[in-house]
């Protein structure tokens, strides 16, 4: 059976016919009546395995598409950042040349530099405060602790 990233699709089953034997009897009822527990368990594990492989393939395909879009978006943001940097550079130069008429080139340069230093300090303080508020993965940590011990390999179950 081939894996299709579009979705799980029909799962294979052992020799049971698609037609029910009696009136009102479903395929599952017929299979449970005619198959041994070992055959049913084998079918179950095969179906779960097939379903998991197909879900992994679907996730890979979706992740590849999402990553491609995210990469393009990040590239656009990078270009916008470079353009914004040039805008700020030229506005700073315009401010410096404008101030030059009143205080001279030297002082105009110092004034513009001090304005940018103040902006950088404010941004750094706000960024530091935001980073301190990061809590990591609290919900994931809490739910991981709730996994039943029977699902953890290598541990004895009560």
Residue pairs with C-beta under 8 A, 6 or more apart in sequence:
1 12
1 50
3 53
3 54
3 57
4 54
4 57
5 54
5 57
5 58
5 60
5 61
6 58
7 54
7 58
8 50
8 51
8 54
8 55
9 54
11 47
11 50
11 51
12 46
12 47
12 50
13 31
13 43
13 47
14 31
14 35
14 39
14 42
14 43
16 27
16 30
16 31
16 34
16 35
17 27
17 30
18 27
20 26
20 27
20 29
20 30
21 30
31 40
31 43
32 40
35 43
92 112
92 116
95 108
95 112
95 115
96 105
96 108
96 109
96 111
96 112
97 108
98 108
99 107
99 108
99 111
99 112
100 108
103 111
149 155
149 156
149 157
149 158
150 157
